[in-house]
Amino acid sequence: MAKIVMGIGTSHSPMLAIPGEYWTPYAQGDSRNRELLTVKGETLTYDEHVARSAGKHDGQQALEHFQKQYENTQHGIRELRDSLRQVNPDVMVVFGDDQDEIMFDDNHPAIAIYGGAEIPQLARPIAEDAPEWRKMIGRGYGHDTRSMQSDPKLARYLTESLTDSGFDIAFFTKYNEQYGGTIGPSGYVNWVRTTKERPQGYGHAYGFVSERIMEDKKVPMVQINLNTCYPPNQPSPRRAFELGQAVKAALESYDSNVRVAVAGSGGLSHFMVDEELDRQMLNAFVEHDAEMLCNIPYERMNSATSEGRNWIAAAGAAWDLNAEVLAYEPVRRTPAGSGGGWGFVRWLP
Amino acid sequence: MAKIVLGIGSSHSPMVVTEPEWYPAHAQRDVRSRELWGLDKAHHTWEDLKQTVDPKVTALLTKDKWDEHHERTTAAINQLERLYNEVKPDVVVIVGDDQEELFHEDNMPSIAMFYGEKMHNLNYYDKAPRDSSFKAASWAYGVQRDVPVQSDLAEHIIRELVKAEFDITRLKYLRENQGMGHAFGFIVKRIMGDAETPIVPVLLNTYYPPNSPSVKRCFKLGEAIAEAIEDWDKDLRVCVAASGGLSHFVVAEEWDRAVLKALEKKDDGDIKRLPDDWMVSGNSEIKNWITVGGMVQHTKLEFTLVDYIANYRSEAGTGGGWGFAYWK
């Protein structure tokens, strides 16, 4: 009988790898972002968002504010790292998502579990003359070639058990050397996203947890990948919660007494800050309010805000534990209100 | 409102589309097969099975019997093809499995749907080894071409399945050198006569553990797909087709008959109780039939068995239980 001894909810934005003074140069990409969605799910251009915001986010881009926000996010990350060391679990189950990394529309699962023994991490090329902050981002997700350990026995067991309980899990035991393909158009993705074939190991959602939360004390990782981002087969928030609960139930009847940490990687709202939703979700984790989490409207859970599903799944698994919000920073990095709500939550008995 | 007007179930083995002279070659595969799943729900070698085979089975391995079986399978498939042509549906939802054709260990879905505009079919003749039994069978899996897909209906079904809490893998395009698997090519060619009628492919991982959907899940999937079809706002007449099965490569006539009986009676209790632990190897393709059984469950369509042939091909009792049926 395995036991869930800790839960983690962590944002994994590139901004968390670069101090506040780099946030303004980083934010320059927002004017070209095609995923700036309103809370009602409409896609607006950057300029349209600026016009709608009518100055209400002005002043939030001050360097001092950014630096304070950065410090608080790092506090959240350190707290998670230190707690994880203290709890010292045998294995970590990570709910993450894939953004044009290894999953494309030639075979795009809603939920996939990796059951191989080794998880390859590959160095991604970054130009020598790239600005320092770009290199820092690379390092934040693990920027060298090596591999991590999974727990293939547990991964296979979870796949079997979830399949028996009526989940339709894609299963893979091998990472290819190259990945590429297209995604879309469908739903809010109203264009074709194209990624050229290139070497690619495991994705950013897992890299962040390994590099920043585990740091140098690695724990074998079971990856449960949710297609949070791309219509039309994103699991609903309710389905994500049920998945987490089913993982918990499966672990309780596992034949080995392993101590398990579960983590939800990504979120909260981005690339438009939806502070109201973020705070409702954080509150729901603390208050054990499953109905709130399960009933988040679909149109409010797209683009990368959709990664909240990873948290909801982790919460479903860690439901018997108690959540504590370690840090939350709504970072509006432009006058349009684009940026992200970066959150860090710990579940403990 | 789209409407399911016809259901078809057809075996698709190379054995059902080749002359008896090829049966020994098909049987040769069994001799070294590692996929012989016995009635005792365990793996066996061909030699093992040969030791314990019912002598009545070996008595059936005659040229006359094989000729008769070949005539009957051919007649049954022809009858389904004629029926298809009479009904002339606007779209065909095909439920089939994948045997290392599109899906491999790098990403093996449990349940998948293709919803691109067209799905490529390959030239099986050129791909098969020379003088092989597969080459002899290749004519029945279609020609190299793009088969049209009712993409809007397929995407609608995916959306509805997600709402009904299915975790569907979706395929919008195939990679270069990929083509639809044999389960789909067979229906397109042998039942639909390579018509331009669009299809909606539903791909089940019936074969490979640990994520093959259970019998119950397949039936429920069928029910949910039927609901999505009937909820579709275009007036399409839809045929649903199950490809593959029944028992192979160890013939299990009694169990096949139980499957057919449960489907005929539309007894969802009996259907859901069909044994998951027997649906392994080729037997697992019965799950395609069960899914179609779920699709027709709440319609007025009635089951007719065209033929069932327990077609033994070796003295170890291997071969296949070939089933051909329709719901009309």
Contacts between the chains, C-beta under 8 A, distances in Angstrom:
chain1	res1	chain2	res2	distance
A	103	B	107	7.6
A	105	B	170	7.1
A	105	B	171	7.0
A	105	B	172	3.9
A	105	B	173	6.2
A	106	B	171	6.0
A	106	B	172	7.2
A	106	B	173	5.6
A	106	B	174	6.4
A	106	B	175	5.4
A	106	B	178	8.0
A	107	B	102	7.4
A	107	B	103	7.1
A	107	B	107	5.0
A	107	B	109	6.8
A	107	B	112	7.4
A	107	B	169	6.4
A	107	B	171	5.8
A	108	B	169	6.3
A	108	B	170	5.2
A	108	B	171	7.3
A	108	B	172	7.7
A	109	B	107	6.9
A	109	B	109	5.5
A	109	B	167	7.5
A	109	B	169	4.3
A	110	B	162	7.2
A	110	B	167	4.0
A	110	B	168	5.8
A	110	B	169	6.6
A	111	B	167	4.7
A	112	B	107	7.0
A	115	B	210	7.8
A	156	B	210	5.4
A	159	B	210	4.8
A	159	B	211	5.3
A	160	B	209	7.4
A	160	B	210	4.2
A	160	B	211	7.6
A	163	B	110	6.4
A	163	B	210	6.6
A	163	B	211	4.9
A	163	B	212	7.2
A	163	B	213	6.9
A	163	B	214	7.2
A	163	B	217	8.0
A	164	B	214	6.8
A	166	B	165	7.9
A	166	B	214	7.8
A	166	B	216	7.8
A	166	B	217	5.7
A	166	B	220	7.8
A	167	B	167	5.8
A	168	B	109	7.7
A	168	B	110	4.2
A	168	B	111	4.6
A	168	B	166	5.8
A	168	B	167	4.0
A	168	B	168	6.6
A	168	B	169	7.7
A	168	B	211	7.8
A	168	B	213	6.3
A	168	B	217	7.4
A	169	B	110	5.7
A	169	B	167	6.8
A	169	B	211	5.0
A	170	B	107	6.1
A	170	B	108	6.2
A	170	B	109	4.4
A	170	B	110	6.3
A	170	B	169	5.5
A	170	B	211	7.0
A	171	B	108	5.2
A	171	B	110	7.6
A	171	B	210	6.4
A	171	B	211	4.5
A	172	B	105	6.4
A	172	B	106	5.4
A	172	B	107	4.8
A	172	B	108	6.3
A	173	B	105	4.9
A	174	B	104	7.9
A	174	B	105	4.7
A	174	B	106	4.8
A	175	B	106	7.1
A	176	B	106	5.2
A	181	B	175	7.9
A	182	B	172	7.9
A	182	B	173	7.2
A	186	B	155	7.5
A	232	B	155	6.0
A	232	B	158	5.3
A	232	B	159	4.9
A	232	B	162	6.8
A	232	B	170	7.1
A	233	B	158	5.8
A	233	B	162	5.5
A	233	B	167	7.7
A	233	B	168	5.1
A	233	B	169	7.3
A	233	B	170	5.0
A	234	B	162	7.2
A	235	B	162	7.1
A	235	B	167	6.0
A	236	B	162	7.0
A	236	B	163	7.5
A	236	B	165	7.6
A	238	B	165	7.9
A	239	B	162	8.0
A	239	B	165	5.6
A	239	B	167	7.2
A	242	B	165	7.5
